[in-house]
């Protein structure tokens, strides 16, 4: 099936149809990317079932977009999840426009309402306590060690989960192309990486699915006594939900990246130099996640054991 249309063909297409065509013809896209966009297509189809409104590229007006947002909120989705879906629909519309379909851009008049998240990062002491844990199961140990790799590299899960010992060349971890942004990064080998290699006979351990990873790393952090109270607040649907949680309950695969970037910043490394490792393309995206080698290598490697 073709995505590009001839001049005499209709100038609009149902957005779910375009999404399914696009991901079927984009062999380079990751399974996670495909799942995300298939889920968005399902939301749009379910919206049609619930309201009778079918969303085409040329009828997603501001009014229809507001109805769609209200529908998503009725599902009790978190506010940032709703706006992430809208952002991806906007990207889909841009692709549709590039392929010759008419697009109604009035939906872009809607002001985004992103929330500050309660995403946590770990302290240097907490990282060292995780590193020092003994008596873990084989799976928990593998997940702990991969999480520590995520901290030491400040990479996304999609990148630190596929690192191998062969990625290390002359004391640096080389990632030729990151999954999300396609940039190459070179990262000094942290002393904790050396600990991971020693525990695993000179290799990085294999890990199960991302879902298993998320649940297990929480248990690992609980065992490391990372239990300080954190106030959690989110808009869920149309209601603001507040509750007190223990810090380990908020740890996720992405906490490793956030912790690595945050501790580098607190050590005194300049944001631009941190971005050479994290792969952020702009300072704006770097601060949103918060979190040649002109990098301050000595500062990074000399984050010492207490």
C-alpha positions as CSV (number, residue, x, y, z in Angstrom):
1,X,0.0,0.0,0.0
2,X,1.2,3.5,-0.9
3,X,1.4,6.4,1.5
4,X,1.8,9.0,-1.3
5,X,-1.3,9.8,-3.2
6,X,-1.9,10.8,-6.8
7,X,-3.3,14.3,-7.5
8,X,-6.7,12.9,-8.4
9,X,-7.1,10.9,-5.2
10,X,-9.0,12.1,-2.1
11,X,-7.1,14.7,-0.1
12,X,-7.8,13.3,3.3
13,X,-7.4,9.9,5.1
14,X,-8.6,8.5,8.4
15,X,-5.8,9.1,10.9
16,X,-5.8,5.5,12.2
17,X,-5.6,4.2,8.6
18,X,-2.6,6.5,8.0
19,X,-0.9,5.4,11.2
20,X,-1.2,1.7,10.3
21,X,0.1,2.3,6.8
22,X,3.0,4.4,8.0
23,X,4.2,1.9,10.6
24,X,3.8,-1.1,8.2
25,X,6.0,0.7,5.7
26,X,8.6,2.0,8.1
27,X,10.8,-1.1,8.7
28,X,13.3,0.9,10.7
29,X,10.9,1.7,13.5
30,X,11.3,-0.2,16.8
31,X,8.6,-2.5,18.2
32,X,8.0,-0.1,21.1
33,X,7.4,2.7,18.6
34,X,4.9,0.6,16.6
35,X,3.1,-0.4,19.8
36,X,2.8,3.3,20.9
37,X,1.3,4.4,17.6
38,X,-1.0,1.3,17.3
39,X,-2.3,2.2,20.8
40,X,-3.0,5.8,19.6
41,X,-4.9,4.4,16.6
42,X,-7.0,2.3,18.9
43,X,-7.8,5.4,21.0
44,X,-9.0,7.2,17.9
45,X,-11.1,4.3,16.8
46,X,-12.6,3.9,20.2
47,X,-13.4,7.6,20.2
48,X,-15.3,7.1,16.9
49,X,-17.3,4.3,18.5
50,X,-18.1,6.4,21.6
51,X,-19.0,9.7,19.8
52,X,-19.7,8.8,16.2
53,X,-16.9,11.2,15.1
54,X,-14.3,9.7,12.7
55,X,-11.1,11.6,12.7
56,X,-9.6,12.4,9.3
57,X,-6.4,14.4,8.6
58,X,-8.6,17.3,7.4
59,X,-11.3,17.4,10.1
60,X,-9.2,17.3,13.3
61,X,-10.3,20.8,14.1
62,X,-9.8,22.6,17.4
63,X,-13.3,21.6,18.4
64,X,-12.9,18.0,17.6
65,X,-9.5,17.9,19.3
66,X,-11.1,19.3,22.5
67,X,-13.7,16.5,22.4
68,X,-11.0,13.9,21.8
69,X,-9.0,15.3,24.8
70,X,-12.2,15.1,27.0
71,X,-12.6,11.5,25.9
72,X,-9.1,10.6,26.8
73,X,-9.5,12.3,30.2
74,X,-12.7,10.2,30.7
75,X,-10.5,7.1,30.6
76,X,-8.7,8.5,33.7
77,X,-5.4,8.9,31.8
78,X,-2.8,11.1,33.4
79,X,-2.6,14.6,32.0
80,X,0.9,14.2,30.6
81,X,-0.2,11.0,28.9
82,X,-3.0,12.9,27.2
83,X,-0.6,15.5,25.9
84,X,1.9,12.9,24.8
85,X,-0.8,11.4,22.7
86,X,-1.7,14.8,21.2
87,X,2.0,15.5,20.5
88,X,2.2,12.2,18.6
89,X,-0.9,12.9,16.6
90,X,0.6,16.3,15.6
91,X,3.7,14.4,14.4
92,X,1.4,12.1,12.4
93,X,-0.4,15.0,10.8
94,X,3.0,16.5,9.8
95,X,3.9,13.2,8.1
96,X,0.5,13.1,6.4
97,X,1.0,16.6,5.1
98,X,4.4,15.7,3.7
99,X,2.7,12.9,1.8
100,X,0.1,15.1,0.1
101,X,-2.9,14.9,2.4
102,X,-4.8,18.0,3.6
103,X,-4.5,18.7,7.3
104,X,-6.5,21.1,9.4
105,X,-4.0,22.7,11.8
106,X,-6.5,24.5,14.0
107,X,-6.0,21.8,16.7
108,X,-2.5,23.3,17.3
109,X,-4.2,26.3,18.8
110,X,-4.9,24.3,21.9
111,X,-2.5,25.2,24.7
112,X,-0.6,22.3,26.1
113,X,-1.0,21.7,29.9
114,X,2.0,19.6,30.9
115,X,2.5,18.9,34.6
116,X,5.7,18.9,36.5
117,X,6.3,15.3,37.3
118,X,7.3,13.8,40.6
119,X,10.0,11.8,38.9
120,X,12.8,10.9,41.3
121,X,16.5,10.6,41.0
122,X,18.7,8.6,43.4
123,X,21.6,10.0,45.4
124,X,25.2,8.9,45.1
125,X,24.9,7.0,48.4
126,X,21.7,5.2,47.2
127,X,23.4,4.2,44.0
128,X,26.3,2.8,46.0
129,X,24.0,0.9,48.3
130,X,22.3,-0.7,45.3
131,X,25.7,-1.6,43.9
132,X,26.8,-3.2,47.2
133,X,23.7,-5.4,47.6
134,X,24.4,-9.2,47.9
135,X,22.2,-12.2,48.0
136,X,20.0,-11.1,45.0
137,X,18.5,-13.7,42.7
138,X,20.1,-14.1,39.3
139,X,17.4,-12.1,37.6
140,X,17.4,-9.4,40.2
141,X,21.2,-9.1,40.0
142,X,21.1,-8.8,36.2
143,X,18.4,-6.1,36.4
144,X,20.3,-4.3,39.2
145,X,23.5,-4.3,37.0
146,X,21.7,-3.1,33.9
147,X,20.1,-0.3,35.9
148,X,23.6,0.7,37.2
149,X,24.8,0.8,33.5
150,X,21.9,3.2,32.9
151,X,23.1,5.4,35.7
152,X,26.7,5.3,34.6
153,X,25.9,6.1,31.0
154,X,22.7,8.3,31.4
155,X,21.3,6.5,28.3
156,X,17.7,5.6,27.7
157,X,16.6,2.1,28.5
158,X,16.4,1.2,24.8
159,X,20.2,1.9,24.7
160,X,21.6,0.8,28.0
161,X,19.6,-2.5,27.7
162,X,21.6,-3.5,24.6
163,X,25.1,-2.6,25.7
164,X,27.7,-5.3,25.6
165,X,31.3,-5.5,26.8
166,X,32.3,-5.1,23.1
167,X,30.9,-1.6,23.4
168,X,34.0,-0.7,25.5
169,X,37.0,0.5,23.5
170,X,40.1,2.1,25.2
171,X,38.2,2.9,28.4
172,X,35.1,4.4,26.8
173,X,31.7,3.1,26.0
174,X,30.8,3.7,22.4
175,X,27.2,3.9,21.2
176,X,27.3,4.5,17.4
177,X,23.6,5.4,17.2
178,X,21.0,5.8,19.9
179,X,17.6,4.3,19.3
180,X,15.4,7.4,19.8
181,X,17.5,10.2,18.4
182,X,20.1,8.4,16.1
183,X,23.0,10.3,17.6
184,X,26.3,8.7,18.5
185,X,27.8,9.1,22.0
186,X,31.1,8.2,23.7
187,X,31.0,7.7,27.5
188,X,33.9,7.3,30.0
189,X,33.9,3.9,31.9
190,X,32.7,4.6,35.4
191,X,34.1,2.6,38.3
192,X,30.7,1.0,38.9
193,X,30.8,-0.3,35.3
194,X,34.0,-2.1,36.3
195,X,32.2,-3.6,39.3
196,X,29.4,-4.8,37.0
197,X,31.9,-6.5,34.6
198,X,33.7,-8.2,37.6
199,X,30.4,-9.6,38.8
200,X,29.5,-11.0,35.4
201,X,32.8,-12.5,34.2
202,X,33.7,-9.5,32.0
203,X,30.2,-9.2,30.3
204,X,27.0,-7.2,30.8
205,X,24.2,-9.5,31.9
206,X,21.1,-10.2,29.7
207,X,17.8,-8.9,31.0
208,X,14.1,-9.9,30.6
209,X,11.4,-7.6,29.3
210,X,11.1,-3.9,30.3
211,X,7.9,-4.7,32.2
212,X,9.8,-7.3,34.4
213,X,12.6,-4.8,34.7
214,X,10.4,-2.1,36.2
215,X,8.9,-4.3,38.9
216,X,12.1,-5.9,39.9
217,X,14.2,-2.7,40.2
218,X,11.6,-1.4,42.6
219,X,12.1,-4.5,44.8
220,X,15.9,-4.1,44.5
221,X,15.6,-0.4,45.7
222,X,13.3,-1.4,48.5
223,X,16.0,-3.9,49.7
224,X,18.6,-1.2,49.5
225,X,16.3,0.7,51.9
226,X,15.5,3.6,49.5
227,X,12.3,4.2,51.4
228,X,12.2,8.0,52.1
229,X,8.7,9.5,51.7
230,X,7.8,11.4,48.5
231,X,4.7,13.4,47.8
232,X,3.1,12.1,44.6
233,X,0.7,14.4,42.7
234,X,-0.9,13.9,39.3
235,X,-4.0,15.0,37.4
236,X,-5.7,11.7,36.6
237,X,-8.6,12.3,34.3
238,X,-10.1,15.5,35.6
239,X,-9.1,15.1,39.2
240,X,-5.9,16.0,41.1
241,X,-4.7,12.9,43.0
242,X,-2.2,13.4,45.8
243,X,-0.6,10.6,47.9
244,X,2.5,9.9,49.9
245,X,4.7,7.2,48.5
246,X,8.0,5.6,49.3
247,X,10.8,6.6,47.0
248,X,11.5,3.1,45.7
249,X,7.9,2.9,44.5
250,X,8.6,5.7,42.0
251,X,11.8,4.2,40.6
252,X,11.5,3.1,36.9
253,X,13.8,2.2,34.0
254,X,14.2,5.9,33.2
255,X,15.3,6.7,36.8
256,X,18.8,5.5,35.9
257,X,19.2,8.0,33.1
258,X,17.7,10.8,35.2
259,X,20.0,10.0,38.1
260,X,23.1,9.8,35.9
261,X,22.4,13.2,34.3
262,X,21.4,14.8,37.6
263,X,24.5,13.7,39.5
264,X,26.8,14.8,36.7
265,X,25.2,18.2,36.9
266,X,25.5,18.3,40.7
267,X,29.1,17.3,40.4
268,X,29.8,20.5,38.4
269,X,29.8,19.3,34.8
270,X,28.3,21.8,32.4
271,X,24.9,21.0,30.8
272,X,26.4,21.1,27.3
273,X,29.0,18.5,28.2
274,X,26.4,16.3,29.8
275,X,24.4,16.5,26.6
276,X,27.3,15.0,24.7
277,X,26.7,11.9,26.7
278,X,22.9,11.9,27.1
279,X,22.3,12.6,23.4
280,X,19.9,15.5,24.1
281,X,19.8,17.7,21.0
282,X,18.7,21.0,22.7
283,X,19.2,22.4,26.2
284,X,15.4,22.8,26.4
285,X,14.9,19.0,26.0
286,X,17.7,18.4,28.5
287,X,16.1,20.6,31.2
288,X,12.7,19.0,30.5
289,X,14.1,15.6,31.4
290,X,16.5,17.0,33.9
291,X,17.9,15.6,34.7
292,X,36.0,14.7,19.6
293,X,35.7,14.5,23.5
294,X,35.6,17.9,25.1
295,X,33.9,16.2,28.1
296,X,35.2,16.7,31.6
297,X,36.4,13.1,31.9
298,X,38.2,13.5,35.2
299,X,35.2,15.0,36.9
300,X,33.0,12.1,35.8
301,X,35.3,9.2,36.6
302,X,36.3,10.7,40.0
303,X,32.8,10.5,41.5
304,X,34.4,8.4,44.3
305,X,33.0,5.9,46.7
306,X,32.2,7.4,50.0
